[in-house]
């Protein structure tokens, strides 16, 4: 299948390689640019860091965090990024924000120190609120922004009539796509393959099919793409 990859770099290239290995023809067209945000880089009294995206792990502000702090991550890809960044103790909830909040609350001690969620400017769910409700001193520090591209990517515009599917890793990318290509007729022959139900909601109607990954990770997303070919 010819498949558009809309996620930001550097993830877009990794996804493209995975698609090519499966025999697909990837069209790399990031709809978001990741921009670092200056944030406080002191971590006194913090017992653990929380990550809900690999982009936060790679952000400039996150680089100042002591690698001896435990890194609690929403899923496998973010956990892999944390290990690659040198964090010594990495945990993965292998799920969504609710799963991460439940795991952290069950295994950490609220009296042992604060929890800091290093995040993008826009987040899915309320991780900090969920942890505060469980008695933790939880804080959010924004370390990057995902800024929409200013114009439709030429590669995507050219390929759109021949696309079999469009991969969406985030609600924001799906929203940007619909703003750039408001004509529903342009997508009627393509499937929207989405990382979660929230992403599918943002992708909207008009697709040949909308498929949602069974779990919010890339292997499940690629499995959903396989269903689009049937």
Secondary structure, 3 states (H helix, E strand, C coil): CEEEECCCCCHHHHHHHHHHHCCCEEEECCCEEEEECCCCCCCCCEEEEEECCHHHHHCCHHHHCCCCCEEEECCHHHHHHHHHCCCCCEEECCCCHHHHHHHHHHHCCHHHCEEEEEEECCCCCCHHHHHHHCCCCEEEEEEEEEEECCCCCHHHHHHHHHCCEEEECCHHHHHHHHHHCCCHHHHCCCEEEECCHHHHHHHCCCCCEEEECCCCCHHHHHHHHHHHCC
